[in-house]
Amino acid sequence: MDWTLRPALASDVGWIAELRADVLREDLARLGRYDPVRVRERFRSGFSPALTRVIVVDGEDAGSIAVRTADDGIWIEHFYLAPHLQGRGIGTGVLAHVLSAGGVHRLNVLQGSPARRLYERHGFALDSEDEVDVFLVRR
């Protein structure tokens, strides 16, 4: 499948918030943390189009990834891909593209998330964790 990245627009906030709710629902529910309003509101309140790219697959908006520079490294945030496209190498390609810039990369995943395997395959290792989040780093 062909994918590209495009700059996010302020108008992308709604569908990405819905995608986030869909992608995180199972893990948040397992952790006893799923709240249909909060999951969307947390994204809406922190959405920065300037830091976000939309993943376009075969001409259709299908996901997002945000990259934010901080003192402790480059944070990968809001990396979501439509469930029907997961497992097809798209996430691997997008992640490899982001990591090609070099530097220390950081991210977090929910405890028990299958996405953790993707990150570990790309050299991320455990930095710290709590009852909900796992923080990973790639040096």
N, C-alpha and C positions, 0 to 999 in steps of 0.2 A: 504494500500500500504506500502511496506517495503522501508525504506529509511536509508541511512547511510551517514556519512561525510567522505571525504577523503581530504588529504592535496592538495592544489592547486599547479599546476606546472606553470612555466612561459609560457608554450605553451597553457594554458587555457585562456589567455588574450583575444584572438579573439572571441571565441564563447560567453564568458561572456559579452564582450562589446556589441555584437549583442543582447544578451538576455536583457541587460540593456536598450538598445534603444527600444526594443519591449515592455518591461514592463512599462517603463516611458513615452512612446509616448503619450498616451491619456491625462495623467495629465499635462505633459509639454505643449502640444498643447492647452489645456484648459487655461493654464496660459500665453499663448502667448510666450513660451520659447523654443519650440521644434526646434532644429537645428540638423539635422541628422549627421553632422560631429562632432559638439561640444559634443553631448551626448556620442558618442563613445570615443572621444579624452580625455574627462575629466576622464573617467574610465581608459583608457590606461595609462595616465600620473600618476595616483595615485595607480595603481594596485600593491599590495605587496603579492606575493604568500605565503610568510611566515606567513602572518596574515589571509589568506583566506582559507576557506574550501569549497569544492565543495559538493553540495547536490546531492546524487546519489539515484535515485528512480527506483526500480526494475531493477537495473543493468545499468541504463542510467544516464549520467550527466544531471541534470535538474535544477540546480540553484547554488547559491553561498551565502556565508555569511562571512564577515570579522569582526574580533574582535580586537580592538586596545586599549591598556591600556594608559591612560593619567592621568594628575594630578587631573582632575575633575571627574574621573570615567572610566568605561569601555565603550568604544564606539562600538556600533553595526553599521556596515556600509556594503554597497553593498549586501544587503539581497534581492536577486531576486529569483523567482521561475517561471518556465515556466508557462504561463497562463493556459494551459490545465490541469495543476495539482493544481492550486489554488482552495481553498475551500474544500479540501479533508483532512484537518488536518495535512498536512505535514509541513506547515509553523509554525503551533502551536507547533508541536513536536520539530522542530529545535529550535525555540525560547525558549521553556521550557528547552531544553538541555543546551543552552548557559546561560540562567539565573540561572541554578542550581549551578553555581560556586559562586553565592552570590556577594555582593558588589553593588555599585551604578552603574547603567547602563544608558547610554544616547544614543539617536539616533535622527535623523530628518527624517521627511517625507514631501512630497510636500503638500501644502495647498489643501484640498479637497480630498486627497488620501483615498481610502477605507481601505488601510493598517493601517491607524490610529486606526481603531476599534480593530484590532488584538492586537496592542500594549496596548491599554487601557484595554482590557480584561486581560492582563497580569500585570496590576498594574502601567503602565506608566501614567504620568500626565504631563500636560502642564508646560513647563519651560519658554519658550519664543517663539515668532513667528514674522515673517515679512510678506511681501506681497507674498513671494514664499514658504518659509520653516516654518515648525512647529517643534520646538525642544521639545522633551519629555524626562523625567527623571523617573527612577524607583529607589527609595531609599531602 
